[in-house]
Protein backbone atom coordinates (compact mmCIF):
# COMPACT_ATOMS: atom_id res chain seq x y z
CA UNK A 1 0.00 0.00 0.00
CA UNK A 2 2.78 2.42 0.87
CA UNK A 3 4.45 1.68 -2.46
CA UNK A 4 1.18 2.45 -4.29
CA UNK A 5 0.78 5.70 -2.36
CA UNK A 6 4.36 6.66 -3.16
CA UNK A 7 3.73 6.06 -6.87
CA UNK A 8 0.53 8.12 -6.72
CA UNK A 9 2.38 10.99 -5.04
CA UNK A 10 5.17 10.74 -7.63
CA UNK A 11 2.58 10.79 -10.42
CA UNK A 12 0.83 13.79 -8.87
CA UNK A 13 4.11 15.71 -8.59
CA UNK A 14 4.98 14.82 -12.19
CA UNK A 15 1.58 16.07 -13.36
CA UNK A 16 1.95 19.28 -11.37
CA UNK A 17 5.39 19.88 -12.85
CA UNK A 18 4.11 19.25 -16.39
CA UNK A 19 1.15 21.59 -15.84
CA UNK A 20 3.48 24.27 -14.51
CA UNK A 21 5.82 23.90 -17.47
CA UNK A 22 2.96 24.22 -19.94
CA UNK A 23 1.52 27.18 -18.05
CA UNK A 24 4.90 28.95 -18.11
CA UNK A 25 5.05 28.37 -21.87
CA UNK A 26 1.59 29.92 -22.31
CA UNK A 27 2.52 32.84 -20.07
CA UNK A 28 5.67 33.41 -22.11
CA UNK A 29 3.64 33.43 -25.34
CA UNK A 30 1.25 35.99 -23.84
CA UNK A 31 4.14 38.07 -22.59
CA UNK A 32 5.68 38.11 -26.06
CA UNK A 33 2.34 39.17 -27.53
CA UNK A 34 2.06 42.03 -25.07
CA UNK A 35 5.64 43.16 -25.83
CA UNK A 36 5.00 43.25 -29.57
CA UNK A 37 1.47 44.63 -29.43
CA UNK A 38 0.89 47.08 -26.60
CA UNK A 39 -2.90 46.92 -27.02
CA UNK A 40 -2.76 43.14 -26.56
CA UNK A 41 -2.58 43.60 -22.79
CA UNK A 42 -6.22 44.60 -22.84
CA UNK A 43 -7.13 41.48 -24.83
CA UNK A 44 -5.04 38.89 -22.95
CA UNK A 45 -5.25 40.19 -19.39
CA UNK A 46 -7.95 37.75 -18.27
CA UNK A 47 -6.20 34.82 -19.93
CA UNK A 48 -2.96 35.79 -18.22
CA UNK A 49 -4.77 35.91 -14.87
CA UNK A 50 -6.19 32.41 -15.45
CA UNK A 51 -2.69 31.06 -16.10
CA UNK A 52 -1.46 32.66 -12.89
CA UNK A 53 -4.38 31.09 -11.02
CA UNK A 54 -3.32 27.73 -12.44
CA UNK A 55 0.18 28.25 -11.06
CA UNK A 56 -1.28 29.19 -7.67
CA UNK A 57 -3.35 26.00 -7.58
CA UNK A 58 -0.30 23.92 -8.41
CA UNK A 59 1.59 25.67 -5.59
CA UNK A 60 -1.24 24.77 -3.21
CA UNK A 61 -1.17 21.15 -4.39
CA UNK A 62 2.57 20.94 -3.76
CA UNK A 63 2.19 22.46 -0.30
CA UNK A 64 -0.54 19.92 0.55
CA UNK A 65 1.64 17.03 -0.64
CA UNK A 66 4.56 18.32 1.42
CA UNK A 67 2.32 18.65 4.47
CA UNK A 68 1.05 15.10 4.03
CA UNK A 69 4.60 13.78 3.73
CA UNK A 70 5.72 15.84 6.72
CA UNK A 71 2.83 14.56 8.80
CA UNK A 72 3.52 10.97 7.73
CA UNK A 73 7.22 11.31 8.51
CA UNK A 74 6.42 12.87 11.86
CA UNK A 75 3.98 10.07 12.70
CA UNK A 76 6.47 7.40 11.71
CA UNK A 77 8.99 8.48 14.30
CA UNK A 78 7.84 9.38 17.77
CA UNK A 79 10.10 10.95 20.33
CA UNK A 80 11.01 9.06 23.50
CA UNK A 81 8.76 11.29 25.61
CA UNK A 82 5.84 10.70 23.22
CA UNK A 83 6.41 6.95 23.43
CA UNK A 84 6.60 7.14 27.25
CA UNK A 85 3.38 9.17 27.34
CA UNK A 86 1.66 6.58 25.16
CA UNK A 87 2.81 3.75 27.45
CA UNK A 88 1.63 5.69 30.49
CA UNK A 89 -1.76 6.27 28.86
CA UNK A 90 -2.09 2.61 27.88
CA UNK A 91 -1.13 1.51 31.40
CA UNK A 92 -3.54 3.99 32.98
CA UNK A 93 -0.80 6.13 34.51
CA UNK A 94 -2.19 9.49 33.34
CA UNK A 95 -1.13 12.37 35.55
C-alpha positions as CSV (number, residue, x, y, z in Angstrom):
1,X,0.0,0.0,0.0
2,X,2.8,2.4,0.9
3,X,4.4,1.7,-2.5
4,X,1.2,2.5,-4.3
5,X,0.8,5.7,-2.4
6,X,4.4,6.7,-3.2
7,X,3.7,6.1,-6.9
8,X,0.5,8.1,-6.7
9,X,2.4,11.0,-5.0
10,X,5.2,10.7,-7.6
11,X,2.6,10.8,-10.4
12,X,0.8,13.8,-8.9
13,X,4.1,15.7,-8.6
14,X,5.0,14.8,-12.2
15,X,1.6,16.1,-13.4
16,X,1.9,19.3,-11.4
17,X,5.4,19.9,-12.9
18,X,4.1,19.2,-16.4
19,X,1.2,21.6,-15.8
20,X,3.5,24.3,-14.5
21,X,5.8,23.9,-17.5
22,X,3.0,24.2,-19.9
23,X,1.5,27.2,-18.0
24,X,4.9,28.9,-18.1
25,X,5.1,28.4,-21.9
26,X,1.6,29.9,-22.3
27,X,2.5,32.8,-20.1
28,X,5.7,33.4,-22.1
29,X,3.6,33.4,-25.3
30,X,1.3,36.0,-23.8
31,X,4.1,38.1,-22.6
32,X,5.7,38.1,-26.1
33,X,2.3,39.2,-27.5
34,X,2.1,42.0,-25.1
35,X,5.6,43.2,-25.8
36,X,5.0,43.3,-29.6
37,X,1.5,44.6,-29.4
38,X,0.9,47.1,-26.6
39,X,-2.9,46.9,-27.0
40,X,-2.8,43.1,-26.6
41,X,-2.6,43.6,-22.8
42,X,-6.2,44.6,-22.8
43,X,-7.1,41.5,-24.8
44,X,-5.0,38.9,-23.0
45,X,-5.3,40.2,-19.4
46,X,-7.9,37.8,-18.3
47,X,-6.2,34.8,-19.9
48,X,-3.0,35.8,-18.2
49,X,-4.8,35.9,-14.9
50,X,-6.2,32.4,-15.4
51,X,-2.7,31.1,-16.1
52,X,-1.5,32.7,-12.9
53,X,-4.4,31.1,-11.0
54,X,-3.3,27.7,-12.4
55,X,0.2,28.2,-11.1
56,X,-1.3,29.2,-7.7
57,X,-3.4,26.0,-7.6
58,X,-0.3,23.9,-8.4
59,X,1.6,25.7,-5.6
60,X,-1.2,24.8,-3.2
61,X,-1.2,21.1,-4.4
62,X,2.6,20.9,-3.8
63,X,2.2,22.5,-0.3
64,X,-0.5,19.9,0.5
65,X,1.6,17.0,-0.6
66,X,4.6,18.3,1.4
67,X,2.3,18.7,4.5
68,X,1.1,15.1,4.0
69,X,4.6,13.8,3.7
70,X,5.7,15.8,6.7
71,X,2.8,14.6,8.8
72,X,3.5,11.0,7.7
73,X,7.2,11.3,8.5
74,X,6.4,12.9,11.9
75,X,4.0,10.1,12.7
76,X,6.5,7.4,11.7
77,X,9.0,8.5,14.3
78,X,7.8,9.4,17.8
79,X,10.1,10.9,20.3
80,X,11.0,9.1,23.5
81,X,8.8,11.3,25.6
82,X,5.8,10.7,23.2
83,X,6.4,6.9,23.4
84,X,6.6,7.1,27.2
85,X,3.4,9.2,27.3
86,X,1.7,6.6,25.2
87,X,2.8,3.8,27.5
88,X,1.6,5.7,30.5
89,X,-1.8,6.3,28.9
90,X,-2.1,2.6,27.9
91,X,-1.1,1.5,31.4
92,X,-3.5,4.0,33.0
93,X,-0.8,6.1,34.5
94,X,-2.2,9.5,33.3
95,X,-1.1,12.4,35.5
